[in-house]
Amino acid sequence: MTTIDVGGITLGIEMFGDGDAPLVLLAGGTTMLSWPDALCERLAAGGRRVVRYDLRDSGESTTADPEAPAYTLRDLAADAAALADALGGGPAHLAGIGVGGMVAQVAALDHPAAFSALTLVGTRAVAPGPPDDDLPDHDGATMRRLFARPLPEWTDREAVAGFMAAGAEILGDDPVTARALAARIWDRTPGTAPQVQMANQMGMVFSRLDCAPRWRERLPGIRVPTLVVHGRRNRFFPVGNAEAIAREIPGARLLVLEEAATTIPEAAVGQVAEAMLELG
């Protein structure tokens, strides 16, 4: 892992594969560790140069004030385009997961020359908050269970890991994997201030971002090959959100992972990697 400066912003990155191979750029949701190591390795083995990175206010990237971010969703999209340019090698295959998928959609729309393909995993086409009337919202019972829990003591690594493992179980993800991932994220978080840890562990900074203007109506303007990946059991962003994205982006392929929820489980890594490699 290292860092790179783009437009006055420091972004934490990690590279896999041949430095001269076609670039696959993975936008974290919010930290780069949202993308499984095994998927990065499979893509690299398929002849790609894989670079995953931390969004602002997470991991090794620029951290300012997650409670009052002085940037917008479109600034995060511009970061992706600037990073692709700085890494070189022509337009990149951009992939975003969760809220990183929102960044990826806006990046592909605002900076079309920077990207040659698009993969969107576990995301939706509207900003955090209430969705459009035709899109399914978060599962109410799941959200009540998820947010009724007291927050952990953020200075306590094991408490944070346990909190995230319990949340993963509520969401339908693997708690063992979530516990290990939360510990890795905690180790990379620059400090134990609650707002910084929440931004790293839960992506709460996105609820405070300016996400205007809307981008859903612009999706038919995406002209690069697009793959939409979603877990059938995703109760945070139910699968209808992915179906809408796939309908609205011309020629998009929808890959539904029948046994997945919000993350890419180990058993699905090969299937997702193969689909991404086929895309370009």
FITORMAR-207330 format. One record per residue (C-alpha): residue in three letters; x, y, z. Coordinates in steps of 0.5 Angstrom, whole numbers, plus 2048, in hexadecimal, padded with zeros to 3 digits. Layout:
N
+------+-----+-----+-----+
! resn !  c1 !  c2 !  c3 !
+------+-----+-----+-----+
!  Ala !   X !   Y !   Z !
...
+------+-----+-----+-----+
END
This chain:
280
+------+-----+-----+-----+
! resn !  c1 !  c2 !  c3 !
+------+-----+-----+-----+
!  Met ! 800 ! 800 ! 800 !
!  Thr ! 802 ! 807 ! 7FE !
!  Thr ! 7FF ! 80E ! 7FD !
!  Ile ! 7FF ! 812 ! 7F7 !
!  Asp ! 7FD ! 81A ! 7F7 !
!  Val ! 7F8 ! 81C ! 7F1 !
!  Gly ! 7F6 ! 823 ! 7F1 !
!  Gly ! 7F8 ! 825 ! 7F8 !
!  Ile ! 7F5 ! 81F ! 7FB !
!  Thr ! 7F8 ! 819 ! 7FE !
!  Leu ! 7F5 ! 812 ! 7FC !
!  Gly ! 7F7 ! 80B ! 7FF !
!  Ile ! 7F8 ! 806 ! 7FA !
!  Glu ! 7FA ! 7FF ! 7F9 !
!  Met ! 7FD ! 7FC ! 7F3 !
!  Phe ! 7FC ! 7F4 ! 7F0 !
!  Gly ! 7FF ! 7F1 ! 7EA !
!  Asp ! 803 ! 7F4 ! 7E4 !
!  Gly ! 804 ! 7FB ! 7E4 !
!  Asp ! 804 ! 7FB ! 7DC !
!  Ala ! 7FD ! 7F7 ! 7DC !
!  Pro ! 7F6 ! 7FB ! 7DB !
!  Leu ! 7F4 ! 7FE ! 7E1 !
!  Val ! 7EE ! 7FC ! 7E5 !
!  Leu ! 7ED ! 802 ! 7EB !
!  Leu ! 7E9 ! 800 ! 7F1 !
!  Ala ! 7E5 ! 805 ! 7F5 !
!  Gly ! 7E4 ! 803 ! 7FC !
!  Gly ! 7DE ! 804 ! 800 !
!  Thr ! 7E1 ! 807 ! 803 !
!  Thr ! 7E8 ! 804 ! 805 !
!  Met ! 7EC ! 800 ! 7FF !
!  Leu ! 7EB ! 7FA ! 804 !
!  Ser ! 7E3 ! 7FA ! 801 !
!  Trp ! 7E6 ! 7F6 ! 7FB !
!  Pro ! 7E8 ! 7EF ! 7FD !
!  Asp ! 7F0 ! 7ED ! 7FD !
!  Ala ! 7EE ! 7E7 ! 7F9 !
!  Leu ! 7EA ! 7EB ! 7F4 !
!  Cys ! 7F0 ! 7EF ! 7F3 !
!  Glu ! 7F5 ! 7E9 ! 7F2 !
!  Arg ! 7F0 ! 7E6 ! 7ED !
!  Leu ! 7EF ! 7EC ! 7E9 !
!  Ala ! 7F7 ! 7ED ! 7E9 !
!  Ala ! 7F8 ! 7E6 ! 7E7 !
!  Gly ! 7F3 ! 7E7 ! 7E1 !
!  Gly ! 7F8 ! 7EC ! 7DE !
!  Arg ! 7F6 ! 7F3 ! 7E1 !
!  Arg ! 7F9 ! 7F8 ! 7E5 !
!  Val ! 7F5 ! 7F9 ! 7EB !
!  Val ! 7F5 ! 7FF ! 7F0 !
!  Arg ! 7F0 ! 7FF ! 7F6 !
!  Tyr ! 7F0 ! 806 ! 7F9 !
!  Asp ! 7ED ! 809 ! 800 !
!  Leu ! 7E8 ! 80F ! 7FF !
!  Arg ! 7E9 ! 815 ! 802 !
!  Asp ! 7E8 ! 815 ! 80A !
!  Ser ! 7EA ! 80E ! 80A !
!  Gly ! 7F0 ! 80A ! 80A !
!  Glu ! 7F7 ! 80D ! 808 !
!  Ser ! 7F3 ! 812 ! 804 !
!  Thr ! 7F2 ! 81A ! 806 !
!  Thr ! 7EE ! 81A ! 80D !
!  Ala ! 7EB ! 821 ! 80E !
!  Asp ! 7E5 ! 821 ! 812 !
!  Pro ! 7E0 ! 81B ! 811 !
!  Glu ! 7DA ! 81F ! 814 !
!  Ala ! 7DB ! 825 ! 810 !
!  Pro ! 7DE ! 823 ! 809 !
!  Ala ! 7E0 ! 829 ! 805 !
!  Tyr ! 7DF ! 825 ! 7FE !
!  Thr ! 7D9 ! 821 ! 7FA !
!  Leu ! 7D8 ! 81B ! 7F7 !
!  Arg ! 7DA ! 81E ! 7F0 !
!  Asp ! 7E1 ! 820 ! 7F4 !
!  Leu ! 7E2 ! 818 ! 7F5 !
!  Ala ! 7E0 ! 817 ! 7EE !
!  Ala ! 7E5 ! 81C ! 7EC !
!  Asp ! 7EA ! 818 ! 7F0 !
!  Ala ! 7E9 ! 812 ! 7ED !
!  Ala ! 7EA ! 815 ! 7E6 !
!  Ala ! 7F1 ! 818 ! 7E8 !
!  Leu ! 7F3 ! 812 ! 7EB !
!  Ala ! 7F2 ! 80E ! 7E5 !
!  Asp ! 7F6 ! 813 ! 7E1 !
!  Ala ! 7FC ! 814 ! 7E6 !
!  Leu ! 7FC ! 80C ! 7E6 !
!  Gly ! 7FD ! 80C ! 7DE !
!  Gly ! 7FC ! 807 ! 7D9 !
!  Gly ! 7F6 ! 809 ! 7D6 !
!  Pro ! 7EE ! 809 ! 7D8 !
!  Ala ! 7ED ! 805 ! 7DE !
!  His ! 7E8 ! 800 ! 7E0 !
!  Leu ! 7E4 ! 803 ! 7E6 !
!  Ala ! 7E1 ! 7FF ! 7EB !
!  Gly ! 7DD ! 802 ! 7F1 !
!  Ile ! 7DA ! 7FE ! 7F7 !
!  Gly ! 7D5 ! 801 ! 7FC !
!  Val ! 7D5 ! 808 ! 7FC !
!  Gly ! 7DB ! 807 ! 7F8 !
!  Gly ! 7D6 ! 805 ! 7F2 !
!  Met ! 7D3 ! 80C ! 7F3 !
!  Val ! 7DA ! 80F ! 7F2 !
!  Ala ! 7DB ! 80B ! 7EC !
!  Gln ! 7D5 ! 80C ! 7E8 !
!  Val ! 7D6 ! 814 ! 7E9 !
!  Ala ! 7DD ! 813 ! 7E7 !
!  Ala ! 7DB ! 80F ! 7E1 !
!  Leu ! 7D6 ! 815 ! 7DF !
!  Asp ! 7DA ! 81B ! 7E1 !
!  His ! 7E1 ! 818 ! 7DE !
!  Pro ! 7DF ! 813 ! 7D8 !
!  Ala ! 7E6 ! 814 ! 7D5 !
!  Ala ! 7E9 ! 811 ! 7DB !
!  Phe ! 7E6 ! 80A ! 7DB !
!  Ser ! 7E5 ! 804 ! 7D7 !
!  Ala ! 7E0 ! 800 ! 7DB !
!  Leu ! 7DC ! 800 ! 7E1 !
!  Thr ! 7DB ! 7FB ! 7E6 !
!  Leu ! 7D5 ! 7FD ! 7EC !
!  Val ! 7D5 ! 7F9 ! 7F2 !
!  Gly ! 7CF ! 7F9 ! 7F7 !
!  Thr ! 7CD ! 800 ! 7F6 !
!  Arg ! 7C8 ! 804 ! 7F3 !
!  Ala ! 7C6 ! 80A ! 7EF !
!  Val ! 7C4 ! 810 ! 7F4 !
!  Ala ! 7C8 ! 813 ! 7FA !
!  Pro ! 7C7 ! 811 ! 801 !
!  Gly ! 7C1 ! 812 ! 804 !
!  Pro ! 7BA ! 810 ! 801 !
!  Pro ! 7BA ! 80D ! 7FA !
!  Asp ! 7B5 ! 80F ! 7F5 !
!  Asp ! 7AE ! 80C ! 7F5 !
!  Asp ! 7B0 ! 806 ! 7F0 !
!  Leu ! 7B6 ! 804 ! 7F4 !
!  Pro ! 7B6 ! 7FF ! 7FA !
!  Asp ! 7B8 ! 802 ! 800 !
!  His ! 7BC ! 7FF ! 806 !
!  Asp ! 7B9 ! 7FA ! 809 !
!  Gly ! 7B6 ! 7FD ! 80F !
!  Ala ! 7B6 ! 7F7 ! 814 !
!  Thr ! 7BD ! 7F6 ! 813 !
!  Met ! 7BF ! 7FE ! 813 !
!  Arg ! 7BC ! 7FE ! 81A !
!  Arg ! 7C0 ! 7F8 ! 81D !
!  Leu ! 7C6 ! 7FB ! 81A !
!  Phe ! 7C6 ! 802 ! 81C !
!  Ala ! 7C2 ! 801 ! 823 !
!  Arg ! 7C9 ! 7FE ! 826 !
!  Pro ! 7CD ! 803 ! 82A !
!  Leu ! 7D4 ! 805 ! 826 !
!  Pro ! 7DA ! 802 ! 829 !
!  Glu ! 7E0 ! 805 ! 82C !
!  Trp ! 7E4 ! 807 ! 826 !
!  Thr ! 7EB ! 807 ! 82A !
!  Asp ! 7E9 ! 7FF ! 82B !
!  Arg ! 7EC ! 7FB ! 825 !
!  Glu ! 7E8 ! 7F5 ! 827 !
!  Ala ! 7E2 ! 7F8 ! 829 !
!  Val ! 7E1 ! 7FC ! 822 !
!  Ala ! 7E3 ! 7F5 ! 81F !
!  Gly ! 7DD ! 7F2 ! 823 !
!  Phe ! 7D8 ! 7F7 ! 821 !
!  Met ! 7DA ! 7F7 ! 81A !
!  Ala ! 7D9 ! 7EF ! 81A !
!  Ala ! 7D2 ! 7EF ! 81D !
!  Gly ! 7D0 ! 7F5 ! 818 !
!  Ala ! 7D2 ! 7F0 ! 812 !
!  Glu ! 7CE ! 7EA ! 815 !
!  Ile ! 7C8 ! 7EF ! 816 !
!  Leu ! 7C9 ! 7F1 ! 80E !
!  Gly ! 7CA ! 7E9 ! 80C !
!  Asp ! 7D2 ! 7EA ! 80B !
!  Asp ! 7D7 ! 7E5 ! 80E !
!  Pro ! 7D9 ! 7E8 ! 815 !
!  Val ! 7DF ! 7E4 ! 816 !
!  Thr ! 7E2 ! 7E8 ! 80F !
!  Ala ! 7DF ! 7EE ! 812 !
!  Arg ! 7E2 ! 7EE ! 818 !
!  Ala ! 7E9 ! 7ED ! 815 !
!  Leu ! 7E8 ! 7F2 ! 810 !
!  Ala ! 7E6 ! 7F7 ! 815 !
!  Ala ! 7EC ! 7F6 ! 819 !
!  Arg ! 7F0 ! 7F7 ! 813 !
!  Ile ! 7EC ! 7FE ! 812 !
!  Trp ! 7ED ! 800 ! 819 !
!  Asp ! 7F5 ! 7FF ! 818 !
!  Arg ! 7F5 ! 803 ! 812 !
!  Thr ! 7F1 ! 809 ! 815 !
!  Pro ! 7F4 ! 80F ! 817 !
!  Gly ! 7F2 ! 810 ! 81E !
!  Thr ! 7ED ! 80D ! 822 !
!  Ala ! 7E8 ! 814 ! 822 !
!  Pro ! 7E1 ! 811 ! 822 !
!  Gln ! 7DF ! 815 ! 81B !
!  Val ! 7E6 ! 812 ! 818 !
!  Gln ! 7E4 ! 80B ! 81A !
!  Met ! 7DD ! 80C ! 818 !
!  Ala ! 7DF ! 80E ! 811 !
!  Asn ! 7E4 ! 809 ! 810 !
!  Gln ! 7E0 ! 803 ! 813 !
!  Met ! 7D9 ! 805 ! 811 !
!  Gly ! 7DA ! 80A ! 80B !
!  Met ! 7D5 ! 80F ! 80F !
!  Val ! 7D9 ! 815 ! 80C !
!  Phe ! 7D4 ! 814 ! 806 !
!  Ser ! 7CE ! 816 ! 809 !
!  Arg ! 7D1 ! 81D ! 80A !
!  Leu ! 7D3 ! 81E ! 803 !
!  Asp ! 7D0 ! 822 ! 7FE !
!  Cys ! 7CE ! 81D ! 7F8 !
!  Ala ! 7CB ! 822 ! 7F4 !
!  Pro ! 7C9 ! 823 ! 7EE !
!  Arg ! 7C5 ! 81C ! 7ED !
!  Trp ! 7C9 ! 817 ! 7E8 !
!  Arg ! 7C4 ! 812 ! 7E7 !
!  Glu ! 7C0 ! 815 ! 7E2 !
!  Arg ! 7C7 ! 815 ! 7DE !
!  Leu ! 7C9 ! 80E ! 7DE !
!  Pro ! 7C6 ! 80D ! 7D7 !
!  Gly ! 7CC ! 811 ! 7D5 !
!  Ile ! 7D1 ! 80C ! 7D8 !
!  Arg ! 7D4 ! 809 ! 7D1 !
!  Val ! 7DA ! 804 ! 7D4 !
!  Pro ! 7D9 ! 7FD ! 7D5 !
!  Thr ! 7D5 ! 7FC ! 7DC !
!  Leu ! 7D5 ! 7F6 ! 7E1 !
!  Val ! 7D0 ! 7F7 ! 7E7 !
!  Val ! 7D1 ! 7F2 ! 7ED !
!  His ! 7CC ! 7F1 ! 7F3 !
!  Gly ! 7CB ! 7EC ! 7F8 !
!  Arg ! 7C4 ! 7E9 ! 7F8 !
!  Arg ! 7C4 ! 7EA ! 800 !
!  Asn ! 7C6 ! 7F1 ! 800 !
!  Arg ! 7C1 ! 7F4 ! 805 !
!  Phe ! 7C5 ! 7FB ! 805 !
!  Phe ! 7C4 ! 7FC ! 7FE !
!  Pro ! 7BF ! 7F7 ! 7FC !
!  Val ! 7C0 ! 7F4 ! 7F5 !
!  Gly ! 7BB ! 7F8 ! 7F1 !
!  Asn ! 7C0 ! 7FE ! 7F2 !
!  Ala ! 7C5 ! 7FA ! 7ED !
!  Glu ! 7BF ! 7F8 ! 7E8 !
!  Ala ! 7BD ! 7FF ! 7E7 !
!  Ile ! 7C5 ! 801 ! 7E6 !
!  Ala ! 7C5 ! 7FB ! 7E1 !
!  Arg ! 7BF ! 7FE ! 7DD !
!  Glu ! 7C1 ! 805 ! 7DD !
!  Ile ! 7C9 ! 804 ! 7DB !
!  Pro ! 7C8 ! 802 ! 7D3 !
!  Gly ! 7CB ! 7FA ! 7D2 !
!  Ala ! 7CD ! 7F9 ! 7DA !
!  Arg ! 7CD ! 7F2 ! 7DC !
!  Leu ! 7CA ! 7F1 ! 7E3 !
!  Leu ! 7CD ! 7EB ! 7E7 !
!  Val ! 7C9 ! 7E9 ! 7ED !
!  Leu ! 7CD ! 7E5 ! 7F3 !
!  Glu ! 7C8 ! 7E1 ! 7F5 !
!  Glu ! 7CB ! 7DF ! 7FC !
!  Ala ! 7CE ! 7E6 ! 7FD !
!  Ala ! 7CC ! 7EC ! 801 !
!  Thr ! 7D0 ! 7F3 ! 802 !
!  Thr ! 7D7 ! 7F0 ! 800 !
!  Ile ! 7DA ! 7EC ! 7FB !
!  Pro ! 7DB ! 7E5 ! 7FF !
!  Glu ! 7E1 ! 7E1 ! 7FE !
!  Ala ! 7DD ! 7DB ! 7FA !
!  Ala ! 7DB ! 7E1 ! 7F5 !
!  Val ! 7E2 ! 7E4 ! 7F4 !
!  Gly ! 7E3 ! 7DF ! 7EE !
!  Gln ! 7DC ! 7E1 ! 7EA !
!  Val ! 7DD ! 7E8 ! 7EB !
!  Ala ! 7E4 ! 7E8 ! 7E9 !
!  Glu ! 7E2 ! 7E5 ! 7E3 !
!  Ala ! 7DD ! 7E9 ! 7E1 !
!  Met ! 7E1 ! 7EF ! 7E2 !
!  Leu ! 7E7 ! 7ED ! 7DE !
!  Glu ! 7E2 ! 7EB ! 7D8 !
!  Leu ! 7E0 ! 7F2 ! 7D9 !
!  Gly ! 7E7 ! 7F5 ! 7D7 !
+------+-----+-----+-----+
END
